């Protein structure tokens, strides 16, 4: 079975494999069951990713990626971790914007795990330059962000992801700015946590795509300061107005 012929539907065997991996996170255990991983987890995942990527032509064409490029490796990077478990206990994917595959930026995410199926969209843990760019973008476009992050349809499908907000305004930003609540955030996104069994239902691809479509305006907003590729002059907030 390969990514072309596999149906984008997981079976109970996929969840049993992940539960077993959580209990036996060892190379010997994994290698003895690699055929199950390839057949029941990786192949259906690739088929699902291919279908989702093709659908993005309508709402996120800059995020379309080959399934194999969107898929995260199941192997953990243990070089700087005290936890030396070699495998993740979930299998996930990330659709970055074209040209930003090696950085952060705004994108779309999903994973199937032991106890939950996660669907998310936004900009998570951006690098320093991107963090600054989004904060500067909020200075000028905070009303648009207010509308996007408060959209009722979006919030019925997702919850706002933990923004990891600073306790104080970041250096160089006006304390009295109306967007300060969001400027203090260190990541901007939305997340839906569904039961793992949601992955077994037919219509999974449609459910993910429906939520991705709702989040697309937010992702586009977060990518705007990068996509524009233009230099911005320093901004100063005085007298209740922005001055460039």
Buried (B, 14 or more C-beta within 10 A) or exposed (E): BEBEEBEBBBBEEBBEBBBBBBEEBEEEBBEEBEEBBEBBBBBBBBBBBBBBBEBBEEBBEBBBBEBEEBBBEBEBEEEEEEEEEBBBBBBBBBBBBEEBBEEBBBBBBBBBBBBBBBBBBBBBEBEEEBBBBBBBBBBBBBEBBBEBBEBEEBEEBBEBBEBEEEEEBBEEBBEEBBBBEBBBBBBBBBBBBBEBEBBBEEEBBEBBBEBBBBBBBBBBBBBBBBBEEEEEEEBEBEEEEEEE
